[in-house]
Amino acid sequence: MKELLPLHGIISTFITPFTQNNKIDIDALHKEIDLGIQQGSNGFLIPCDSSESPALTEEEMVLLVREARQAMQGRGLIISNVNATDRKTRLSQCENYLKAGADALNLFLQPDSNRTEEEYLSAVRDVDGTHPNFMLLQDADLTGPGLPVDTIVHAFYEFESVRGVKIEVKNSGNKYSELKEKTNNTLNISCARGRDQLIEAYDRGIHCFMPSGLFKIYVNSFNLYHSKNRDAAKKLFYDMSPIMLFTCQAGRINEYFHKSYFERIGIFKNRNMRIDPELDPYRERICQEMVDLATRLDEGMDIYWS
């Protein structure tokens, strides 16, 4: 009988820094990892979509994992996104990430209404066969219900390494509760894109939150709810909501905002991206105003604990 995976708190999705000539900035990578761990993140999802993985080579994604492992110095977990569309590349990703230092794997298959349950479970079986310490299933479908609940439950009970699910679907809240009930709260539930409904997610008992950046803000949000009281967490949630709403927009606004934030606090040297964030002067202005708000929240965090 499986027990609940002890994965709690904040696992941050990694934002990839680039140099002026658009190479991975290793120095900034180490600074981002170090700051996240110092400010209370329990690890990183790296690489992932927020890392601009569609614009990275397989070798670059393995490099991110290897350098993150070195930067962490044993202080946190690395969960690596397995997102290949074909079996051969998927298995290669698993093996290369684990060899580079990943502690666990997150299986991310794009939504496909034509995929059968057996085809999905076959992909899970492949990843399970590479023997990660544990595996998460990414349930991603922002306009629909995502994976059938029974398929997730089936995978959880059939495959040894499947211990959690990262949910990013329409109406996430109901799914958190249904999965907790159907697995006797032994399936670890992570919230991601549902950050704009974060207090509801905490109320429903999610175990882990996986946002990008803003380590201090998100760690304190989780800790306020679980270590102080709901009202204190709710106050911070209301104050941070404009940032979450801004970064939940379609496209690459999330990554650009966090690069702007990291540049502002001296972690990144620039905001360079390989994927066009499609900004115009209006969005740029609001983005920088949201960075102003984030830095004010960082500096005034003590008021939520008083």
Phi, psi and omega in degrees: 000126181287145171256162180299128176298126182283062178247105185226162177086219187251125165247118187271137173280135191277134175259122184278122175273144178238152175282178178299330179263020169072026171264162177295129181271099185294320180299313179293325176303312180297322180294320179296314179298314183297317179297317180300314180293317179301324184268008168109000174294145180268359179160189184224144166269109189207126352283167177204182182299322179294344175278006188062038184303330177299340181255009179253149173281165176301321180294321179293323179293322176293322177300318178303315181296314182298315181289325177295319178301317179294317182293327183289328179051043176077011186267355182194176182268149169243121174247125185252138182281122175257108189232011182296147182270345179242153188298316183299313180292324179299313179295321178297317177301312180304309184296318182290320179294316180295320178295325181282349175124008177293139177275330187207169182233147177242111182277117183238102174254129180302144179305138181210108183294343181269352181284129178278163177300320181295322177296319178295313181295332176296320177294320177298318180300318179300313181293319177302325181291346176273357172061054171290161176302321170200165180231140169253150173256125177272119181256090189243117176193089189289346180246002183215188186279349180077206182295142174301138180305317182295330177292317178297314180297318178303310181297321181299316184277337183273324188250128187303318187280344181287113185233349183202173179220139178252110191260127176219073184228169172294135182059052182301321188306312180300325182289321175309308186294319182295319180290321176299318181293317186285346179243015180055035180058035176253352173268124180287127184251123176250138175261141179226270182295344178284020183297337178285355174235043192294318181297320175300319179298317177297317179301323182280354173089029175300152185265331188215147179238133185238075178264169172274143168046206179042050188305311185298318182294311184288322177298317180292325176301311180297314184290324177300315182296316188269341184245341179242272177197165183297321183298320179294317178295322180295322178298315178295320179301315179297322182287330182268352185303321178302324178293315182295319178295320179297316185279350177276358180297158176295158178090206188251028178298321181304311182293318181295318177302312184291327174294323177296318179296312180296325175295317182300320184267006172087015179271318177256153178272343183199183179247022186303138177229151174269339178250126184300121179282356176057053178265147167239177183302331180292311179293323178301316180299313181294322178303313181292329175293324177291325174296319175303314181297316180300317181291326176294319178296318176305310186289333184254022186299332183300333184294334181284340180263350184278000000 
